[in-house]
């Protein structure tokens, strides 16, 4: 039962997380592919079994941004980025 719940939540989170496309930021770990980083962030999101898909999606997005990945649909620069024509990221 626990295994089925884990697999189900992982698939649900993968579905939630697929709304955004991600691009590697200058601070992302170059050893990790997008799929590997998505897997790490999906595994680290918390779900207590209630209807909290939106919270899990927010946790996933926070994890991706904290890992140095940027949403591809939102072009912005981090503190170490020298492309001054881009707005700064939050």
C-alpha positions as CSV (number, residue, x, y, z in Angstrom):
1,X,0.0,0.0,0.0
2,X,2.8,2.4,0.9
3,X,4.6,1.7,-2.3
4,X,1.4,2.3,-4.4
5,X,0.9,5.6,-2.6
6,X,4.5,6.7,-3.2
7,X,4.2,5.8,-6.9
8,X,0.9,7.5,-7.2
9,X,2.1,10.7,-5.6
10,X,5.3,10.7,-7.7
11,X,3.2,10.5,-10.8
12,X,0.8,13.2,-9.6
13,X,3.7,15.5,-8.8
14,X,5.3,14.8,-12.1
15,X,2.1,15.9,-13.7
16,X,1.9,19.0,-11.6
17,X,5.5,19.9,-12.3
18,X,5.2,19.5,-16.0
19,X,3.3,22.8,-16.3
20,X,6.6,24.7,-16.3
21,X,9.5,24.3,-18.6
22,X,12.9,24.8,-17.0
23,X,16.2,26.1,-18.2
24,X,19.6,25.7,-16.6
25,X,20.6,28.9,-14.7
26,X,24.2,29.9,-14.1
27,X,24.1,28.5,-10.5
28,X,22.7,25.1,-11.4
29,X,24.8,22.0,-10.8
30,X,26.3,21.2,-14.2
31,X,26.5,17.5,-13.3
32,X,22.7,17.1,-13.0
33,X,20.5,16.9,-16.0
34,X,17.0,18.4,-16.0
35,X,15.5,15.0,-15.5
36,X,17.7,14.2,-12.5
37,X,17.0,17.6,-10.9
38,X,13.3,17.2,-11.4
39,X,13.4,13.7,-9.8
40,X,15.3,15.1,-6.8
41,X,12.8,17.9,-6.4
42,X,9.8,15.6,-6.9
43,X,11.1,13.3,-4.2
44,X,11.6,16.1,-1.8
45,X,8.2,17.6,-2.0
46,X,5.9,16.8,0.9
47,X,2.4,15.4,0.7
48,X,0.4,14.2,3.6
49,X,-2.2,12.5,1.4
50,X,-4.7,15.3,1.5
51,X,-5.7,17.5,-1.5
52,X,-2.5,19.5,-1.5
53,X,-1.4,19.2,-5.1
54,X,-1.0,23.0,-5.3
55,X,1.3,23.0,-2.3
56,X,3.4,20.2,-3.7
57,X,3.7,22.1,-7.0
58,X,4.8,25.2,-5.1
59,X,7.4,23.1,-3.2
60,X,8.6,21.6,-6.4
61,X,9.0,25.1,-8.0
62,X,10.9,26.4,-5.0
63,X,13.2,23.4,-5.0
64,X,14.0,23.9,-8.7
65,X,14.7,27.6,-8.3
66,X,16.8,27.0,-5.2
67,X,18.8,24.4,-7.2
68,X,19.6,27.1,-9.8
69,X,17.1,26.3,-12.5
70,X,15.0,29.0,-14.0
71,X,11.5,28.9,-15.6
72,X,12.1,29.0,-19.3
73,X,9.0,31.2,-19.8
74,X,10.4,33.8,-17.4
75,X,13.7,35.3,-18.5
76,X,15.5,36.8,-15.6
77,X,19.1,37.1,-14.2
78,X,20.6,36.0,-10.9
79,X,23.1,37.9,-8.9
80,X,26.1,36.4,-10.7
81,X,24.6,36.9,-14.2
82,X,26.2,39.7,-16.2
83,X,23.3,40.1,-18.7
84,X,22.1,43.4,-17.4
85,X,19.3,43.7,-20.0
86,X,17.4,40.9,-18.2
87,X,15.4,41.8,-15.1
88,X,16.6,40.3,-11.8
89,X,15.0,37.1,-10.5
90,X,13.1,37.2,-7.2
